[in-house]
Amino acid sequence: MKRYAIIGTGALGGYYGGLLARAGCDVHFLMRSDALHARQHGLQVDSKNGDFLLSNVHAYATPDEMPPCDFIIVALKSTQNASLASLISPIIHSESYAIVLQNGLHVEANAEAVVGKGRVLGGCCFLCSNKIGPGHIRHLDYGNILMGSYRGLDGRSSAVPDSVFDEVSKDFSKAGVPIEATDNLQKARWKKLMWNIPFNGLSVILNAATDELMKHPASRGLAEATMRDVLRSARACGEDISDEHVDTMMDHTDRMVPYDSSMRLDYLAGRPMEIDAIFTNPLRAAQDAGFAAPMIDVLHRQLRFLEAKRTQS
Amino acid sequence: MKRYAIIGTGALGGYYGGLLARAGCDVHFLMRSDALHARQHGLQVDSKNGDFLLSNVHAYATPDEMPPCDFIIVALKSTQNASLASLISPIIHSESYAIVLQNGLHVEANAEAVVGKGRVLGGCCFLCSNKIGPGHIRHLDYGNILMGSYRGLDGRSSAVPDSVFDEVSKDFSKAGVPIEATDNLQKARWKKLMWNIPFNGLSVILNAATDELMKHPASRGLAEATMRDVLRSARACGEDISDEHVDTMMDHTDRMVPYDSSMRLDYLAGRPMEIDAIFTNPLRAAQDAGFAAPMIDVLHRQLRFLEAKRTQS
């Protein structure tokens, strides 16, 4: 049986890790200051699919206490990726793989630098959940993952062997988490960015929830125009996404319940925003490929200003 | 002696009209609800160049009470231009000229529709003043005007005769207001927009004064990039403005005292913002000329959203 590490036991890591452990997988949770609480009281997951308590949790405050693991699930906010190497290095062996479940573009690069090329899977998660207390997760909806091999900044790293992907997929499936395979992770990342860039950005800059942005013609038009800027960026980077995906995303957002984007929640709570992963990296990729991406550029600079202003005050 | 009408006796109209009247010109002020107060107490101008009280003011609550005037000075906020025809029509004769002292592009079009082609001067005013009470103006600094003939939406209207311009210029000069002539009003308008578009827009959207915007690299870079977008728009419209003007404007803004743009003051006070004149008209002109002006486009839509949101709440 393979051994899983959950790096970051928050809304996402706590949920997926909890499901894997409940299904009988060998799961080890990096939980920092929550570790003691989880050892004493377990990990509680309240889910629309049924609540459960894992009373016996392998919970650790630091990675140095953890055993070597085969599958390293990176479930931190991408704002912490700069310190990822120090968290992963103590727990890997020569055959470890990383599974990066973060939003944004090239969020896998830090993990790849540690575990090596051809050893990283990336996953786009469609999940609504929150951490509501130490060792306490509330799962609201969804949870499926679109997963594929990370091929490196230059797109030339080899793919993760199919046998490895299948093993991960089987464990998640046993845990009740549907994993869909993609042989083009970057395309999946860009498609998700077509929502995240306009709605995360505008919700922070214009101080509005998604339904407000969709309601007013000016912001609705701006969201759609920004989405097309992301589409053109993706195409400049060689990803063939159809124009219809814009309509699909707009329709989808029209039908969503009023929703605060994760970036807006982070901003309002004074937490770091995932600007690097969701804005800086895609913008740089587009511009390196020869497309100026002016709308992403404006939103990116506005977010940087708001971040700097908040930090100072 | 020619007769002047001041349409809108606020910070700008009250100041210039007051100076003209003090210098002996025949000036008639449209003052709406302030008219009675001004008839009883006069028009008070507190200026860095010396305070004065005009005790005998031709003040009117409605244009219907006013005599026919030769020179119609339009000093309203451009947000009121849709109702300009009804204000001007009662007081013009067949030889009247309009002098439009507003910010933005094609703000003269409404006046031209009333007084006729070849009968409109436009002025870019460099003025810091406020209206601080009924019939009470405080002039803080500057006051010079760059003035030229408005040549119509298509640029083909004939120019105002030199003799008319000279007469206006002489009156203003006698009143202590330096007027510089330009034979290219549109170019002057665009040069002023190179400041107004970035700093009016960003100060509202990012809730910041100009010095804050200049201090942070992200917003400073965005202001400069937006300025270049305005420069490219102007060039698309045939106005030959040099790249150096961007540096001049940035240097100038660096040396300014911390300053709240007029649009931010309007926004914070719940007044209408001059979005049409400063954003919509230049954006349309650029796009009609084949340049997408993406940065102006984003800021414009963001302002429209903030305006709509404020109106609803």
Interface residues (C-beta under 8 A of the other chain):
Chain A: L202 I205 L206 A208 E212 L213 H216 P217 A218 S219 G221 L222 A225 T226 P294 M295 D297 V298 L299 R301 Q302 R304 F305 L306 A308 K309
Chain B: I205 L206 A208 E212 L213 H216 P217 A218 S219 G221 L222 A225 T226 P294 M295 D297 V298 L299 R301 Q302 R304 F305 L306 A308 K309
